[in-house]
Amino acid sequence: MGEIVNLRQVRKQKARAEKERQAGENRALHGRSKAEKTRDRLISDKAENFVAGHRRERPEDQDD
């Protein structure tokens, strides 16, 4: 026979693990110095501009 599992406890453990994962992400995003945030923002902007500059079709102004 298989192992008996309490579904309520499993569900709560899964919720706790998800909250801990989210907390880790928040610590990584918000627990940084101003210089680190600025550096990451500049890197992101540079990558976005690079991709936008290499598109074949330019988005046209849509005044419709």
C-alpha distances in whole Angstrom, upper triangle without the diagonal:
4,7,9,12,15,17,21,20,19,22,24,24,24,28,29,28,30,33,33,33,36,38,38,40,42,43,44,46,48,48,51,54,57,58,54,54,57,56,53,55,58,55,53,57,58,55,55,59,58,56,59,61,60,59,61,62,63,62,65,66,65,67,66
4,6,9,13,14,18,17,16,19,21,20,21,24,25,24,26,29,29,30,32,34,34,36,38,39,40,42,44,44,47,51,53,54,50,50,53,53,49,51,54,51,50,53,54,51,52,56,55,53,55,58,57,56,58,59,60,59,62,63,62,64,63
4,6,10,12,15,14,13,16,18,17,18,21,22,22,24,26,26,27,30,31,32,33,36,37,37,40,41,41,44,48,51,52,48,48,51,51,47,49,52,50,48,52,53,50,51,54,54,52,54,57,56,55,58,58,59,58,61,62,61,63,63
4,7,9,12,12,11,14,16,16,17,20,21,21,23,25,26,27,29,31,31,33,35,36,37,39,41,41,44,48,50,52,48,48,51,51,48,49,52,50,49,52,53,51,51,55,55,53,55,58,57,56,58,59,59,58,61,62,60,63,62
4,6,9,8,8,11,13,12,13,16,17,18,20,22,22,23,26,27,28,30,32,33,34,36,37,38,41,44,47,48,45,44,48,48,44,46,49,47,45,48,50,48,48,52,52,49,51,55,54,53,55,56,56,55,58,58,57,59,59
4,6,5,6,9,10,11,13,15,16,17,19,20,21,23,25,26,27,29,31,32,33,35,36,37,40,44,46,48,44,44,47,47,44,45,49,47,45,48,50,48,48,51,52,50,51,55,54,53,56,56,56,54,57,57,56,58,57
4,5,5,6,9,10,10,12,14,15,16,18,20,21,23,24,26,27,29,30,32,33,34,35,38,42,44,46,43,41,45,45,42,43,46,45,42,45,47,45,45,48,49,47,48,52,51,50,52,52,53,51,54,54,53,55,54
4,5,5,6,9,10,11,12,14,15,17,18,20,21,23,24,26,27,29,31,32,33,33,37,40,42,44,41,40,44,44,41,42,45,44,42,45,47,45,44,48,49,47,48,52,51,50,53,53,53,51,53,54,52,54,53
4,5,5,6,9,10,10,12,14,15,16,18,20,21,22,24,26,27,29,30,31,32,35,38,41,43,40,39,42,43,39,41,44,43,41,44,46,44,44,48,48,46,48,51,51,50,53,53,53,51,54,54,53,55,55
4,5,5,6,9,10,11,12,14,15,16,18,20,21,23,24,26,27,29,30,31,34,37,40,41,38,37,41,41,38,39,42,41,39,42,44,41,41,45,45,44,45,49,48,47,50,50,50,49,52,52,51,53,53
4,5,5,6,9,10,11,12,14,15,17,18,20,21,23,24,26,27,28,29,32,36,38,40,37,36,39,39,36,37,40,39,37,40,42,40,39,43,44,42,43,47,46,45,48,48,48,46,49,49,48,50,49
4,5,5,6,9,10,11,12,14,15,16,18,20,21,22,24,26,26,27,31,34,36,38,35,34,38,38,35,36,40,39,36,39,42,40,40,43,44,42,44,47,47,46,49,49,49,47,50,50,49,51,50
4,5,5,6,9,10,11,12,14,15,16,19,20,21,23,24,25,26,29,33,35,37,34,33,37,37,34,35,38,37,35,38,40,38,38,42,43,41,43,46,46,45,48,49,48,47,50,50,49,51,51
4,5,5,6,9,10,11,12,14,15,17,18,20,21,23,24,25,28,32,34,35,32,31,35,35,31,33,36,35,32,36,38,35,35,39,40,38,40,43,43,42,45,45,45,43,46,47,46,48,48
4,5,5,6,9,10,11,12,14,15,16,18,20,21,22,23,26,30,32,34,31,30,33,33,30,31,35,34,31,34,37,35,35,38,39,37,39,42,42,42,44,44,44,42,45,45,44,46,46
4,5,5,6,9,10,10,12,14,15,16,18,20,21,21,24,28,30,32,29,28,32,32,29,31,34,33,31,35,37,35,35,39,40,38,40,43,43,43,46,46,46,44,47,47,46,48,48
4,5,5,6,9,10,11,12,14,15,17,19,20,20,23,27,29,31,28,27,31,30,27,29,32,31,29,33,35,33,33,37,37,36,38,41,41,40,43,44,44,42,45,45,45,47,47
4,5,5,6,9,10,11,12,14,15,17,18,19,22,26,28,29,26,25,29,29,25,27,30,29,27,30,32,30,30,34,34,33,35,38,38,37,40,41,40,39,42,42,41,44,44
4,5,5,6,9,10,10,12,14,15,16,17,20,24,26,28,25,24,27,28,25,26,30,29,27,30,32,31,31,34,35,34,35,39,39,39,42,42,41,40,42,42,42,44,44
4,5,5,6,9,10,10,12,14,15,15,19,22,25,26,23,23,26,27,24,25,29,28,26,30,32,30,31,34,35,34,36,39,39,39,42,43,42,41,44,44,44,46,46
4,5,5,6,9,10,11,13,14,15,18,21,24,25,22,21,24,24,21,23,26,25,23,27,29,27,27,31,31,30,32,35,35,36,39,39,39,37,41,41,41,43,44
4,5,5,6,9,10,11,12,13,16,20,22,23,20,19,23,23,20,21,25,24,22,25,27,26,26,29,30,29,31,34,34,34,37,38,37,35,38,38,38,40,41
4,5,5,6,9,10,10,11,14,18,20,22,19,18,22,22,20,21,25,24,23,26,28,27,27,31,32,31,33,36,36,37,40,40,39,38,41,40,40,42,43
4,5,5,6,9,10,10,13,16,19,20,17,17,21,21,18,20,23,22,21,24,26,25,26,29,30,30,31,34,35,35,39,39,38,37,40,40,41,43,44
4,5,5,6,9,10,12,16,17,19,15,14,18,18,15,17,20,19,18,21,23,22,22,26,27,26,28,31,31,32,35,36,35,34,37,37,37,39,40
4,5,5,6,8,10,14,16,18,15,13,17,18,15,16,20,20,18,21,24,23,23,26,28,27,29,32,33,33,36,37,35,34,37,36,37,39,40
4,6,5,5,8,12,14,16,13,13,17,17,15,17,20,20,19,22,24,24,25,28,29,29,31,33,34,35,38,39,38,36,39,39,40,42,43
4,6,6,7,11,13,14,11,11,14,14,12,14,17,17,16,19,21,21,22,25,26,26,28,30,31,32,36,36,35,34,37,37,38,40,42
4,6,7,10,11,13,10,8,12,13,10,12,15,15,14,17,19,19,19,22,24,24,25,28,29,30,33,34,32,31,34,34,35,37,38
4,6,9,10,12,10,9,12,14,12,13,17,17,16,19,21,21,22,24,26,27,28,30,32,32,36,36,35,33,36,35,36,38,40
4,7,10,12,10,10,13,14,13,15,18,18,18,21,23,23,24,27,28,29,30,32,34,35,39,39,37,36,39,39,40,41,43
4,7,8,6,7,10,11,10,12,15,15,16,18,20,21,22,24,26,27,28,30,32,33,37,37,36,35,38,37,39,41,42
4,5,5,6,9,10,11,12,14,16,17,18,20,21,23,24,26,27,29,30,32,34,38,38,36,36,38,38,39,41,43
4,5,5,6,9,10,10,12,14,15,16,18,20,21,22,24,26,27,28,30,32,36,36,34,33,35,35,37,38,41
4,5,5,6,9,10,11,12,14,15,16,18,20,21,22,25,26,27,29,31,34,35,33,33,35,35,37,39,41
4,5,5,6,9,10,11,12,14,15,17,18,20,21,23,24,26,27,29,33,34,32,32,35,35,36,38,41
4,5,5,6,9,10,11,12,14,15,16,18,20,21,22,24,26,28,31,32,30,29,32,32,33,35,37
4,5,5,6,9,10,10,12,14,15,16,18,20,21,22,24,26,30,30,28,28,30,30,32,34,36
4,5,5,6,9,10,11,12,14,15,17,19,20,21,23,25,29,30,28,28,31,31,33,35,38
4,5,5,6,9,10,11,12,14,15,17,18,20,22,23,27,28,26,26,29,29,31,33,36
4,5,5,6,9,10,10,12,14,16,16,18,20,22,25,26,24,23,26,26,28,30,32
4,5,5,6,9,10,10,12,14,15,16,18,20,24,25,23,23,25,26,28,30,33
4,5,5,6,9,10,11,12,14,15,17,19,23,24,22,23,26,27,29,31,34
4,5,5,6,9,10,11,12,14,16,17,21,22,20,20,23,24,26,29,31
4,5,5,6,8,10,10,12,14,16,19,20,18,18,21,21,23,26,28
4,5,5,6,9,10,10,13,15,18,19,18,19,21,23,25,28,30
4,5,5,6,9,10,11,13,17,18,17,18,21,23,25,28,30
4,5,5,6,9,10,11,15,15,14,14,18,19,21,24,26
4,5,5,6,9,10,14,14,13,14,16,18,20,23,26
4,5,5,6,9,13,14,13,15,18,20,23,26,28
4,5,5,7,10,12,11,13,16,19,21,24,26
4,5,6,9,10,8,10,13,15,17,21,23
4,6,9,10,9,11,14,16,19,22,25
4,6,9,9,12,15,18,21,24,26
4,6,7,9,12,16,18,21,23
4,7,10,12,16,18,21,23
4,6,9,12,14,18,19
4,6,10,12,15,17
4,7,9,12,14
4,6,9,11
4,6,9
4,6
4
